[in-house]
Amino acid sequence: MKKKATIQDIADALGISRNTVSKAINNSGGLAESTREKILQKAVEMGYKQFSYVSAFSDNPTFRTAESQHAAPSFKGEFSLLSAKFLAPSHFASLMLDKFQREIAQLGYSLNIHRITEEDLRAGRLPITFSPDRSSGIICFEVFDKSYADMLCALDLPILFVDGPAQIDGSPLLSDQLYMDNTTGITQFMNYMIRQGKRSFGWIGDYEHCQSFYERYRAFRTALLMAGIPAEDSFIIREHGMEELSLIFRSMDRLPEVFICANDFLALDAIRILTAMGKEVPGDIRICGFDDSPESRHSIPRITTVHIHTQVMALSAVYLIMSRINEPGLDFRTIYTAAELIQRESSTEGD
């Protein structure tokens, strides 16, 4: 059986440090773009983790980049990015889309962004700037309204949802879908806290907001169930505004030992409120977020979180939408890319 490539194998092949390779794969900054691209290409060639299947289509002339062909790509069409929310620079999608746009440009495609307004959502109509006739395919971010998502799926265009509406009732989304692993990191963290003797756990975040939040919440509940620890309803907080969260915290008779937050920004809000209440994190309460946002690395305390591999997600998105264009009859696929638990000071004091 062929040995799987590791970060060290890639570093040895390129004659660089393991830390440099890790920075490129995790997109953690500090590298020249040419260096990052060289490392990612080597990861594809060597079949590193999720990069392994990318080589299968990069070797195909249909998917081959301009660099590999040593020729400028001919223009083939445009992809439409639809989003119901402004994607801030700290949003994981911003880093992912940067890589996605560069990759599709090498294949001859442009990317145009179309904002879905609140009025568009309520009326179930397409953005005024978007024309299905001009679009070769659609990639959706922050489109979490199920009826609106179903309307987009009915356009008969190649479509990819990066995250999507919460599928709590089991009704499928008739499209290709791309997610980060929303389960493993939270399960690992919960089990670690349980081994540390923690027995009261809380959740912060509206688990019906999107599928990723729902999957993270399910991981939280499943870990409690498997450990035989009851989930206390008073510790399940679905409000996400700073003011509402503060009121809930101050009205609680007691607080849990650990809070799992649906993302880093909720974790930041929770830490600010708890600190204002005279509570210490992690001394009194342990906190875990999700996304590994830049803010999570610079907060005080720095936040335990789950890192998303945005570069891998970008390549996965290229694979999904290009293969859909070339083989429209494929069954719908859902791909999960690996995510990694990062333990920091918000949960590790005294451990």
C-alpha positions as CSV (number, residue, x, y, z in Angstrom):
1,M,0.0,0.0,0.0
2,K,1.4,3.4,-1.0
3,K,2.5,5.5,2.0
4,K,0.5,8.7,2.3
5,A,2.5,11.9,1.8
6,T,3.1,14.0,4.9
7,I,4.0,17.7,5.4
8,Q,7.6,16.5,6.1
9,D,7.7,14.6,2.7
10,I,6.7,17.8,0.9
11,A,9.3,19.8,2.8
12,D,12.0,17.3,2.0
13,A,11.0,17.2,-1.7
14,L,11.3,21.0,-2.0
15,G,14.2,21.4,0.4
16,I,12.4,23.8,2.7
17,S,11.3,23.7,6.3
18,R,8.2,21.8,7.6
19,N,6.9,25.0,9.1
20,T,7.0,26.7,5.7
21,V,4.9,23.9,4.2
22,S,2.5,24.1,7.1
23,K,2.0,27.8,6.6
24,A,1.2,27.4,2.9
25,I,-1.3,24.5,3.4
26,N,-3.0,26.3,6.3
27,N,-2.9,29.7,4.6
28,S,-1.6,31.2,7.8
29,G,0.3,34.1,6.1
30,G,3.8,35.3,5.9
31,L,4.7,33.6,2.6
32,A,5.3,35.0,-0.9
33,E,2.5,34.0,-3.3
34,S,5.0,32.2,-5.6
35,T,6.3,30.2,-2.7
36,R,2.8,29.2,-1.6
37,E,1.8,28.2,-5.1
38,K,4.9,26.1,-5.5
39,I,4.2,24.2,-2.2
40,L,0.5,23.7,-3.0
41,Q,1.4,22.3,-6.5
42,K,3.8,19.9,-4.9
43,A,1.1,18.8,-2.4
44,V,-1.1,18.0,-5.4
45,E,1.6,16.1,-7.1
46,M,2.4,14.0,-4.0
47,G,-1.2,13.3,-3.2
48,Y,-1.3,15.1,0.2
49,K,-4.6,14.4,2.0
50,Q,-7.5,16.2,0.2
51,F,-5.1,17.4,-2.5
52,S,-4.8,13.8,-3.7
53,Y,-7.9,13.7,-5.9
54,V,-7.1,17.1,-7.3
55,S,-4.2,15.6,-9.3
56,A,-6.8,13.3,-10.9
57,F,-8.4,16.1,-12.7
58,S,-5.4,18.4,-13.1
59,D,-3.8,15.7,-15.3
60,N,-6.9,15.8,-17.5
61,P,-6.6,18.2,-20.4
62,T,-10.1,19.4,-19.7
63,F,-8.9,20.8,-16.3
64,R,-5.3,21.5,-17.0
65,T,-4.2,25.0,-16.0
66,A,-2.5,27.5,-18.3
67,E,0.7,27.2,-16.4
68,S,0.9,23.4,-17.1
69,Q,0.1,24.1,-20.8
70,H,2.5,27.1,-21.0
71,A,-0.2,29.0,-22.8
72,A,-2.6,31.8,-22.0
73,P,-6.1,30.3,-21.5
74,S,-8.9,31.2,-23.8
75,F,-12.0,32.7,-22.3
76,K,-14.7,30.1,-21.6
77,G,-17.2,31.9,-19.5
78,E,-18.0,33.4,-16.1
79,F,-18.9,32.0,-12.8
80,S,-21.4,33.9,-10.6
81,L,-20.8,34.2,-6.9
82,L,-24.1,34.7,-5.1
83,S,-24.0,35.8,-1.4
84,A,-26.7,37.1,0.9
85,K,-24.0,38.7,3.2
86,F,-21.0,40.9,2.8
87,L,-18.0,38.6,3.0
88,A,-15.6,40.4,5.4
89,P,-11.8,39.9,5.0
90,S,-11.8,37.8,8.2
91,H,-14.5,35.5,6.8
92,F,-13.0,32.1,5.8
93,A,-14.6,32.5,2.4
94,S,-12.5,35.5,1.5
95,L,-9.3,33.5,1.7
96,M,-10.9,30.6,-0.1
97,L,-12.3,32.7,-2.9
98,D,-8.9,34.3,-3.5
99,K,-7.5,30.9,-4.4
100,F,-10.6,29.8,-6.2
101,Q,-10.6,32.8,-8.5
102,R,-6.9,32.3,-9.4
103,E,-7.5,28.7,-10.2
104,I,-10.5,29.2,-12.4
105,A,-8.8,32.1,-14.2
106,Q,-6.1,29.6,-15.3
107,L,-8.9,27.5,-16.7
108,G,-10.4,30.4,-18.7
109,Y,-13.2,31.6,-16.4
110,S,-13.9,34.9,-14.6
111,L,-15.8,35.4,-11.4
112,N,-18.5,38.0,-10.9
113,I,-20.0,38.7,-7.5
114,H,-23.7,39.4,-7.0
115,R,-25.2,40.4,-3.7
116,I,-28.6,39.0,-2.7
117,T,-30.5,41.7,-0.9
118,E,-33.1,41.3,1.8
119,E,-35.7,42.3,-0.7
120,D,-34.5,39.7,-3.1
121,L,-34.8,37.0,-0.4
122,R,-38.3,38.0,0.6
123,A,-39.5,38.2,-3.0
124,G,-37.6,35.0,-4.1
125,R,-36.0,36.9,-7.0
126,L,-32.6,36.9,-8.5
127,P,-30.2,39.8,-8.0
128,I,-30.7,42.5,-10.7
129,T,-27.1,42.2,-11.8
130,F,-27.3,38.4,-12.3
131,S,-28.1,36.9,-15.7
132,P,-28.5,33.1,-15.9
133,D,-27.8,33.2,-19.6
134,R,-24.4,34.7,-19.1
135,S,-23.4,32.3,-16.2
136,S,-21.4,29.1,-16.7
137,G,-22.1,28.1,-13.1
138,I,-23.0,29.4,-9.6
139,I,-21.1,29.2,-6.4
140,C,-23.1,30.2,-3.3
141,F,-21.9,31.6,0.1
142,E,-24.1,32.6,3.0
143,V,-27.3,31.5,1.1
144,F,-29.1,29.9,4.0
145,D,-32.7,30.4,3.1
146,K,-34.0,27.0,2.0
147,S,-36.7,28.2,-0.4
148,Y,-34.4,30.6,-2.0
149,A,-31.7,27.9,-2.4
150,D,-34.3,25.6,-4.0
151,M,-35.1,28.3,-6.4
152,L,-31.5,28.7,-7.4
153,C,-31.2,24.9,-7.8
154,A,-34.1,24.9,-10.3
155,L,-32.2,27.2,-12.7
156,D,-30.6,24.2,-14.3
157,L,-27.1,25.6,-14.0
158,P,-24.0,24.0,-12.4
159,I,-24.3,25.1,-8.8
160,L,-22.2,24.7,-5.7
161,F,-23.2,25.6,-2.2
162,V,-20.3,26.3,0.2
163,D,-22.2,25.6,3.4
164,G,-26.0,25.9,3.0
165,P,-29.4,25.9,4.6
166,A,-29.8,23.8,7.8
167,Q,-31.2,20.5,6.7
168,I,-32.8,19.7,10.0
169,D,-35.9,18.0,8.5
170,G,-33.8,15.9,6.2
171,S,-35.0,17.6,3.0
172,P,-32.1,17.4,0.5
173,L,-30.5,20.3,-1.3
174,L,-30.4,19.3,-5.0
175,S,-26.9,20.5,-5.7
176,D,-23.3,19.8,-5.1
177,Q,-22.2,20.9,-1.6
178,L,-18.9,21.7,0.1
179,Y,-18.3,21.8,3.8
180,M,-15.4,21.8,6.3
181,D,-15.4,18.9,8.8
182,N,-17.8,20.3,11.4
183,T,-17.7,17.3,13.7
184,T,-14.2,16.0,14.5
185,G,-12.7,19.1,16.1
186,I,-15.7,19.7,18.4
187,T,-15.8,16.0,19.3
188,Q,-12.1,16.0,20.2
189,F,-12.5,19.1,22.3
190,M,-15.6,17.8,24.1
191,N,-13.9,14.5,24.9
192,Y,-10.7,16.4,26.1
193,M,-12.8,18.5,28.5
194,I,-14.7,15.4,29.7
195,R,-11.4,13.7,30.5
196,Q,-10.4,16.9,32.4
197,G,-13.4,16.2,34.7
198,K,-15.8,18.8,33.2
199,R,-19.4,17.8,33.5
200,S,-21.5,20.9,32.6
201,F,-21.4,22.2,29.0
202,G,-23.2,25.0,27.2
203,W,-23.7,25.9,23.5
204,I,-23.9,29.4,22.0
205,G,-25.3,29.9,18.4
206,D,-28.5,29.4,16.4
207,Y,-28.1,25.8,15.2
208,E,-30.8,26.5,12.6
209,H,-28.8,29.3,11.0
210,C,-27.0,27.0,8.5
211,Q,-26.0,23.4,8.0
212,S,-22.5,23.9,9.5
213,F,-23.9,25.4,12.7
214,Y,-26.4,22.5,12.9
215,E,-23.6,19.9,12.4
216,R,-21.4,21.5,15.0
217,Y,-24.4,21.5,17.4
218,R,-25.1,17.8,16.6
219,A,-21.4,17.0,17.4
220,F,-21.8,18.8,20.8
221,R,-25.0,16.9,21.7
222,T,-23.6,13.6,20.5
223,A,-20.5,13.9,22.6
224,L,-22.6,14.6,25.7
225,L,-24.9,11.6,24.8
226,M,-22.0,9.2,24.4
227,A,-20.5,10.4,27.7
228,G,-23.8,10.0,29.6
229,I,-23.9,13.7,30.4
230,P,-27.3,15.4,30.3
231,A,-27.7,18.4,28.0
232,E,-29.2,21.2,30.2
233,D,-31.7,23.3,28.3
234,S,-30.7,26.4,30.2
235,F,-27.2,26.2,28.8
236,I,-28.3,26.1,25.2
237,I,-28.2,29.7,24.0
238,R,-29.5,30.4,20.5
239,E,-29.3,34.2,20.7
240,H,-26.4,35.7,18.9
241,G,-26.5,39.5,19.5
242,M,-24.1,41.0,22.1
243,E,-26.9,42.6,24.1
244,E,-29.1,39.6,24.1
245,L,-26.3,37.3,25.1
246,S,-25.3,39.6,27.9
247,L,-28.9,39.6,29.3
248,I,-29.0,35.8,29.2
249,F,-25.7,35.4,30.9
250,R,-26.7,37.8,33.7
251,S,-30.1,36.1,34.2
252,M,-28.6,32.6,34.6
253,D,-28.5,31.1,38.1
254,R,-25.3,29.4,37.2
255,L,-23.0,29.1,34.2
256,P,-21.5,25.9,32.7
257,E,-17.9,25.0,33.0
258,V,-17.5,25.0,29.2
259,F,-19.1,26.8,26.4
260,I,-18.9,25.6,22.8
261,C,-19.6,28.5,20.3
262,A,-20.8,28.0,16.7
263,N,-18.0,30.4,15.5
264,D,-15.1,32.6,16.8
265,F,-17.2,35.8,16.8
266,L,-19.7,34.3,19.2
267,A,-16.7,33.1,21.3
268,L,-15.3,36.6,21.3
269,D,-18.6,38.1,22.4
270,A,-18.9,35.5,25.2
271,I,-15.4,36.3,26.5
272,R,-16.1,40.0,26.5
273,I,-19.3,39.6,28.4
274,L,-18.0,37.1,30.9
275,T,-14.9,39.3,31.6
276,A,-17.3,42.3,32.3
277,M,-19.2,40.1,34.7
278,G,-16.0,39.4,36.6
279,K,-15.5,35.8,35.3
280,E,-12.2,34.5,34.2
281,V,-11.6,32.6,31.0
282,P,-10.4,29.9,31.2
283,G,-10.2,30.1,35.0
284,D,-13.9,30.0,35.6
285,I,-15.2,29.0,32.2
286,R,-13.5,27.3,29.2
287,I,-14.4,28.6,25.7
288,C,-14.1,27.0,22.2
289,G,-14.9,28.7,18.9
290,F,-14.8,27.6,15.3
291,D,-13.1,29.0,12.1
292,D,-9.7,30.0,13.4
293,S,-10.4,33.6,12.4
294,P,-7.6,36.2,12.7
295,E,-9.4,37.7,15.6
296,S,-9.2,34.4,17.5
297,R,-5.4,34.5,17.3
298,H,-5.1,38.0,18.7
299,S,-7.8,38.1,21.4
300,I,-7.0,38.0,25.1
301,P,-7.1,35.1,25.9
302,R,-6.4,33.6,22.5
303,I,-9.3,31.4,21.5
304,T,-9.3,27.6,21.2
305,T,-10.9,27.0,17.8
306,V,-11.1,24.7,14.8
307,H,-8.9,25.7,11.8
308,I,-10.4,25.5,8.3
309,H,-8.1,24.6,5.4
310,T,-9.2,27.3,3.0
311,Q,-6.8,26.4,0.3
312,V,-8.0,22.8,0.2
313,M,-11.6,24.0,0.2
314,A,-10.8,26.2,-2.8
315,L,-9.3,23.3,-4.8
316,S,-12.3,21.2,-3.8
317,A,-14.7,23.8,-5.1
318,V,-12.8,24.0,-8.4
319,Y,-13.1,20.2,-8.7
320,L,-16.8,20.1,-7.9
321,I,-17.9,22.8,-10.2
322,M,-15.6,21.9,-13.2
323,S,-16.5,18.3,-13.0
324,R,-20.2,19.3,-12.9
325,I,-19.8,21.4,-16.1
326,N,-18.0,18.5,-17.8
327,E,-20.3,15.7,-16.5
328,P,-23.7,17.3,-15.8
329,G,-25.3,13.9,-15.3
330,L,-23.2,13.1,-12.1
331,D,-25.1,12.4,-8.9
332,F,-25.0,15.3,-6.5
333,R,-22.0,15.2,-4.2
334,T,-21.2,16.5,-0.8
335,I,-17.5,16.9,0.1
336,Y,-16.1,17.6,3.5
337,T,-12.5,18.9,3.9
338,A,-10.5,18.2,7.0
339,A,-10.5,20.8,9.9
340,E,-8.1,20.9,12.8
341,L,-8.6,21.6,16.5
342,I,-6.3,24.4,17.7
343,Q,-5.9,24.5,21.5
344,R,-5.2,27.9,22.9
345,E,-5.5,29.8,26.2
346,S,-9.3,30.1,26.4
347,S,-9.4,26.4,27.4
348,T,-6.0,25.3,28.5
349,E,-5.1,27.0,31.8
350,G,-3.6,24.5,34.3
351,D,-3.9,21.5,31.9
